[in-house]
Amino acid sequence: MSIWEQWFPHGHRSAKKKSGFVLALGGGGGRGLAHLGVFDVLEQHDLVPDAIIGTSIGALFGAMYAMGNSAASIQEQALEYLQSEPFHRLELPVIEEADHPDESWLSRFVSAARQTVMYTKAATDMAFADVQVLYEVAELFTGGKDFSAVKIPLFITAVQFPCGECRIFSQQHGVALSRAIAASMAIPGVFEPVRIADEKYMDGGLASEIPAREASMLASEEQLVVAVNVGSRPLDDYEPANVYGMLDWSSQIKSLYLRRYEKQYADILIEPLVAYTQWHDFSRPKEEIEKGRQATLEIMPQLLAALQRT
């Protein structure tokens, strides 16, 4: 029996009538604020997931929702944090806007790094930011609670470092919730790997930007997989001007096709219009939340029909 079969014994599901759903929340940094709009609409229609599986920021917000927090309270806490001094003190490698608005984040970062201490740090260290920030954010947003506090079964993806195996954390693994969330959010190059027991883990989005495949393995034959895609895509009219831009472009293309593969495992796919928001951009949270709300409202008739509800 493979490790996947041990974790997810249901395997492929038949086309039986559906009575519930597993919610898969993708990663995307600032784009992930759209998840909060998704929660709002689900709540308005009295739809509660049977389980939640999250990647990166989807793991953070998914954990809050799994604990029984209302959509309004999660949104309030997120907006309050984004206005707080601790958030503005975050030492992330965020670069000033480029002269050319379509210039890639990676190109701008490399250009700025050449003239700052970040260049030396990039050549000698594994990361720019202190991973302790991730623990603190996870503790703050979950109230310091653990997996045992969740009211909806919760699963979190992370990637083992350096072998690259995808791992799913849940209550049965005896892992601290804040550690699992931090591991799922640990973007390579920005944060160091997160140590859990005797192993290290990084961003779950490396292997599963939309954990729809994992959700389909979790789901029973009576459950839908509802996935939220908050991934990015390259601008149609921008061609990179240097090697760094090409590396950034190639990473976006790989991400695009990975998500295209993963989306096929979803019965219902919610895709907020956030694709051109940069991962580090949290400057317009209400707009991103509204995009999630609108996308969910549009798909709601399909979801209700699939669940045989009116």
C-alpha positions in Angstrom: 0.0 0.0 0.0 1.4 3.4 -1.0 1.7 6.3 1.5 -1.1 8.1 -0.4 -3.4 5.1 0.1 -2.6 5.0 3.8 -3.5 8.7 4.2 -6.4 8.7 1.8 -8.1 5.3 1.8 -11.1 6.4 -0.3 -9.3 6.6 -3.6 -11.4 7.7 -6.6 -15.0 8.4 -6.0 -18.0 7.3 -8.1 -20.7 9.6 -9.4 -23.1 9.1 -6.5 -25.4 11.7 -5.1 -23.5 14.2 -3.0 -24.5 15.2 0.5 -21.5 17.3 1.6 -18.1 18.6 0.5 -14.4 18.9 1.2 -13.1 22.4 0.8 -9.6 22.8 -0.8 -8.0 26.2 -0.3 -5.1 27.2 -2.5 -2.0 29.3 -1.8 -1.3 32.7 -3.2 -0.1 35.2 -0.6 -2.1 38.4 -0.8 -4.4 36.7 -3.4 -5.5 34.4 -0.6 -7.5 37.1 1.0 -10.2 36.1 -1.5 -10.8 33.0 0.7 -12.4 35.2 3.2 -15.0 36.2 0.7 -15.6 32.5 -0.1 -16.3 31.8 3.6 -18.8 34.7 3.7 -20.9 33.3 0.9 -20.8 29.7 2.1 -21.9 31.0 5.5 -24.8 33.0 4.0 -26.0 29.8 2.4 -25.6 27.7 5.6 -23.0 25.5 3.8 -20.4 24.0 6.2 -17.5 21.9 4.8 -17.2 18.3 6.0 -13.4 18.9 6.0 -10.9 21.6 5.0 -7.5 21.1 3.4 -5.3 24.2 2.9 -2.0 25.2 1.3 0.1 28.1 2.5 -2.3 31.1 3.2 -5.1 28.7 2.5 -3.9 26.7 5.5 -3.9 29.8 7.7 -7.3 30.9 6.9 -8.6 27.4 6.6 -7.5 26.7 10.2 -9.3 29.8 11.4 -12.5 28.7 9.7 -12.1 25.1 10.8 -12.1 26.3 14.4 -15.6 27.6 14.0 -14.8 31.3 13.6 -17.4 33.2 11.6 -16.5 34.7 8.2 -17.0 38.2 9.6 -14.7 37.6 12.6 -11.9 36.1 10.4 -12.2 39.1 8.1 -12.1 41.5 11.0 -9.0 39.9 12.4 -7.2 39.8 9.1 -8.0 43.5 8.3 -6.9 44.5 11.8 -3.6 42.7 11.4 -2.9 44.2 8.0 -3.3 47.7 9.6 -1.1 46.8 12.6 2.4 47.8 13.5 3.7 44.2 13.5 2.6 43.7 9.9 4.2 46.9 8.8 7.4 45.8 10.5 7.6 42.6 8.6 11.1 42.4 7.0 10.0 40.7 3.8 12.0 41.4 0.6 9.3 43.7 -0.8 10.7 46.0 -3.5 9.4 49.4 -4.6 7.3 49.6 -7.6 9.1 49.4 -10.9 9.3 52.2 -13.5 7.7 49.7 -15.9 4.5 48.5 -14.1 4.8 45.0 -15.7 8.3 44.4 -14.6 8.5 41.1 -12.6 8.9 41.0 -8.9 12.1 38.9 -9.2 13.7 41.4 -11.7 13.0 44.3 -9.3 14.3 42.3 -6.4 17.6 41.4 -8.0 18.1 45.0 -9.2 17.6 46.4 -5.7 19.6 43.6 -4.1 22.7 44.5 -6.0 22.8 47.8 -4.2 21.9 46.6 -0.7 22.9 44.1 2.0 20.3 41.8 0.5 22.7 40.9 -2.2 25.2 39.5 0.3 22.4 37.8 2.3 21.2 36.2 -0.9 24.6 34.8 -1.6 25.3 33.5 1.9 22.0 32.6 3.5 19.0 30.5 2.7 16.4 33.1 3.5 15.8 36.9 3.9 13.1 36.9 6.6 13.0 35.4 10.1 10.8 32.3 10.1 9.8 33.2 13.6 7.4 35.6 12.0 5.4 32.7 10.6 5.0 31.1 14.0 3.9 34.4 15.5 1.3 34.9 12.7 0.0 31.4 13.0 -0.3 31.7 16.8 -2.0 35.0 16.6 -4.6 34.0 14.0 -5.4 30.6 15.7 -5.4 32.0 19.2 -2.6 29.7 20.1 -4.9 26.7 19.8 -4.0 23.3 18.4 -5.5 20.8 16.0 -7.7 19.5 18.9 -9.6 22.8 18.8 -10.9 22.4 15.3 -14.6 21.8 14.8 -14.2 20.9 11.1 -11.5 18.2 10.3 -8.4 20.1 9.1 -5.6 19.0 6.8 -2.5 21.1 5.9 0.0 20.5 3.1 3.7 21.0 3.3 6.8 19.9 1.3 9.6 18.0 3.0 13.0 19.6 2.6 15.2 18.7 0.7 13.6 15.5 -0.7 10.5 17.3 -2.0 7.9 14.8 -0.7 4.4 16.3 -0.1 3.1 15.8 3.4 -0.3 16.2 4.9 -0.6 17.2 8.5 -3.7 16.7 10.6 -4.7 16.1 14.2 -3.6 12.4 14.0 0.0 13.3 13.4 0.6 15.0 16.8 2.1 18.1 15.2 1.6 21.6 16.6 -0.9 23.5 14.5 1.2 26.7 14.4 4.2 24.6 13.1 2.1 23.0 10.4 0.8 26.3 9.2 4.2 27.9 9.3 5.7 25.1 7.3 2.9 25.4 4.7 3.6 29.1 4.4 7.4 29.0 4.3 8.2 30.4 0.8 11.6 29.2 -0.3 14.2 31.9 -0.3 12.0 34.2 1.8 11.8 31.9 4.9 14.0 29.1 6.2 12.5 25.6 6.3 10.4 24.9 9.3 11.6 22.1 11.6 8.9 19.6 12.7 10.3 16.7 14.8 13.5 15.6 13.0 12.5 16.8 9.6 12.2 20.2 7.7 9.3 21.4 5.7 8.5 24.3 3.3 5.7 25.9 1.3 2.9 23.4 0.5 2.3 25.2 -2.8 5.6 23.8 -4.2 3.7 20.5 -4.7 0.1 21.4 -4.4 -1.0 25.0 -5.1 -4.6 23.9 -5.1 -4.9 20.8 -2.9 -7.8 19.4 -5.0 -6.1 16.1 -5.6 -5.5 15.6 -1.9 -9.1 16.7 -1.2 -10.4 14.1 -3.7 -8.5 11.4 -1.8 -9.9 12.6 1.5 -13.5 12.8 0.2 -15.9 9.9 0.4 -18.2 8.9 -2.5 -20.9 11.1 -1.0 -18.8 14.3 -0.9 -17.9 16.9 -3.5 -14.5 18.5 -3.8 -14.9 22.3 -3.8 -11.6 24.0 -4.6 -10.6 27.6 -4.5 -7.9 28.7 -7.0 -6.2 32.0 -6.1 -3.1 31.4 -8.3 -1.4 33.9 -10.5 -0.7 34.0 -14.2 1.8 35.9 -16.4 0.6 39.1 -18.1 -0.4 38.5 -21.7 1.5 41.5 -23.1 4.7 41.5 -21.1 7.9 39.8 -22.3 10.8 39.6 -19.8 13.9 41.7 -20.6 16.5 39.8 -18.7 17.5 36.4 -17.3 15.8 37.1 -13.9 12.6 38.0 -15.6 12.7 34.8 -17.6 13.2 32.8 -14.5 10.2 34.5 -12.9 8.2 33.9 -16.0 9.1 30.2 -16.2 8.1 29.8 -12.5 4.7 31.3 -13.2 4.2 29.0 -16.2 5.1 25.9 -14.2 2.7 27.1 -11.5 0.0 27.7 -14.1 0.2 24.2 -15.5 0.4 22.6 -12.1 -2.8 24.3 -11.1 -4.4 23.2 -14.4 -3.5 19.6 -13.5 -4.8 20.0 -10.0 -8.1 21.7 -11.0 -9.3 18.5 -12.7 -9.8 16.9 -9.3 -12.4 19.5 -8.3 -16.1 18.9 -8.7 -16.7 22.6 -8.1 -14.0 25.2 -8.8 -14.1 28.7 -7.5 -11.7 31.1 -9.2 -11.7 34.7 -7.9 -10.3 37.2 -10.3 -7.0 37.7 -8.5 -4.6 36.3 -11.0 -2.6 39.5 -11.6 -2.2 40.4 -7.9 1.4 40.0 -6.7 1.8 37.4 -3.9 3.3 40.1 -1.6 0.6 42.7 -2.2 -1.8 43.0 0.7 -2.6 46.7 0.0 -6.2 46.2 -1.2 -7.6 43.5 1.1 -11.2 44.5 0.8 -11.0 44.3 -3.0 -9.5 40.8 -2.8 -12.1 39.7 -0.3 -14.9 41.0 -2.6 -13.4 39.1 -5.6 -13.7 35.9 -3.5 -17.3 36.8 -2.6 -18.3 37.5 -6.2 -16.7 34.3 -7.6 -18.5 32.2 -5.0 -21.9 33.8 -5.6 -21.5 33.1 -9.3 -20.8 29.4 -8.7 -23.4 29.0 -5.9 -26.3 27.8 -8.1 -24.0 25.0 -9.4 -22.9 24.1 -5.9 -26.4 24.0 -4.5 -27.7 21.9 -7.4 -24.8 19.4 -6.9 -25.7 19.2 -3.2 -29.4 18.9 -4.2 -30.3 22.0 -2.2 -32.5 24.9 -3.3 
